[in-house]
Amino acid sequence: MATHFNDRPMPVVVDFGAQTPPAAPARVEPTERCQSTVVEAGALSSGEGLDGGEGLASPSGRFVLSMLADGRLELCDGTDGSTVWSVGGPQAAGLPAVLRRDGNFGIFAGTDTSAFWATNTDDTSADELSVTDSGNVVLRSIADEYSWWESQSEVSVSKGRPPRQLDRLEVGERLTVVDFLQSPDGRYRLDLTSDGSILLSDGAMALWESDRSMCSDVALAMQADGNLVMYANPMDPDPRMRAAVGSSLGDGSPASALVLGNDGSLTFADWGGADLRDQWNTSATCS
């Protein structure tokens, strides 16, 4: 049964002054393919940050989040040196990336409130930033384990691009109410409705529709973690407003794209046997 995401209990604000300081993160060997000179494994806590040349590694050491001297905050895959995610630029050169005590993580101009880039999570209970072995940067609250911001969702939802191929939605792409998918033969079409649902039709009639979230502003994002997620208010600058209202329950799957076939099927590339119509779960509503 769908629940109202506005009914989620408010996060608990933690008083860090009463806690024992966390143990220093373990030093790991920096990968030769990523640009950090000093790499630590563990997590950033409130008040901590990364100076130029410093990096934070995932538990296995494969992925490294680095604050580079040229002003870029970059997540690097150590297996090939590729950039998974990156923000910032020359205007932020020499500045650190800091997890502030108000819950906001970003590249700030000293103690000034202005940011070259930030997660916009100020006045939240977010107090820990870590890198996962799936290549995701996660900002969460230790007390209630609520995730306030994730780099994989950020890329797919707020910075995702429209579909490049008409019959599929690939990782890093998003579908909005002004976009659609179409089968290669042109017979079938997939749309998002103004009622916050996914609609499959053959041009003459509706063949399948997901439960309606009643969210008028939605986007469907194919995420790097294999999950297809519908977000309400996808372009709101405040990530607390970008609420997930439904998904394919594919978190951690090998899915790399949603594909609309000539037979009207809605399957996932690289995830054999999965069908969107059987797996879609509308988990929250806006009404």
HUURUR-V669567 format. One record per residue. RES is the residue in one small letter. SS is DSSP state (H for helix, E for strand, C for the rest). Layout:
res: {RES/RES}
ss: {SS/SS}
This chain:
res: {m/a/t/h/f/n/d/r/p/m/p/v/v/v/d/f/g/a/q/t/p/p/a/a/p/a/r/v/e/p/t/e/r/c/q/s/t/v/v/e/a/g/a/l/s/s/g/e/g/l/d/g/g/e/g/l/a/s/p/s/g/r/f/v/l/s/m/l/a/d/g/r/l/e/l/c/d/g/t/d/g/s/t/v/w/s/v/g/g/p/q/a/a/g/l/p/a/v/l/r/r/d/g/n/f/g/i/f/a/g/t/d/t/s/a/f/w/a/t/n/t/d/d/t/s/a/d/e/l/s/v/t/d/s/g/n/v/v/l/r/s/i/a/d/e/y/s/w/w/e/s/q/s/e/v/s/v/s/k/g/r/p/p/r/q/l/d/r/l/e/v/g/e/r/l/t/v/v/d/f/l/q/s/p/d/g/r/y/r/l/d/l/t/s/d/g/s/i/l/l/s/d/g/a/m/a/l/w/e/s/d/r/s/m/c/s/d/v/a/l/a/m/q/a/d/g/n/l/v/m/y/a/n/p/m/d/p/d/p/r/m/r/a/a/v/g/s/s/l/g/d/g/s/p/a/s/a/l/v/l/g/n/d/g/s/l/t/f/a/d/w/g/g/a/d/l/r/d/q/w/n/t/s/a/t/c/s}
ss: {C/C/E/E/H/H/H/C/C/C/C/C/C/C/C/H/H/H/C/C/C/C/C/C/C/E/E/C/C/C/C/C/C/C/C/C/C/E/E/E/E/C/E/E/E/C/C/C/E/E/C/C/C/E/E/E/E/C/C/C/C/C/E/E/E/E/E/C/C/C/C/E/E/E/E/E/E/C/C/C/C/E/E/E/E/E/E/E/C/H/H/H/C/C/C/C/E/E/E/C/C/C/C/C/E/E/E/E/C/C/C/C/C/C/E/E/E/E/C/C/C/C/C/C/C/C/C/E/E/E/E/C/C/C/C/C/E/E/E/E/C/C/C/C/C/C/E/E/E/E/H/H/H/H/H/H/H/H/C/C/E/C/C/C/C/C/C/E/E/E/C/C/E/E/E/E/C/C/C/C/E/E/C/C/C/C/C/C/E/E/E/E/C/C/C/C/C/E/E/E/E/C/C/C/C/E/E/E/E/C/C/C/C/C/C/C/C/E/E/E/E/E/C/C/C/C/C/E/E/E/E/E/C/C/C/C/C/C/H/H/H/C/E/E/E/E/E/C/C/C/C/C/C/C/C/C/E/E/E/E/C/C/C/C/C/E/E/E/E/C/E/E/E/E/E/H/H/H/H/C/E/E/C/E/E/C/C}
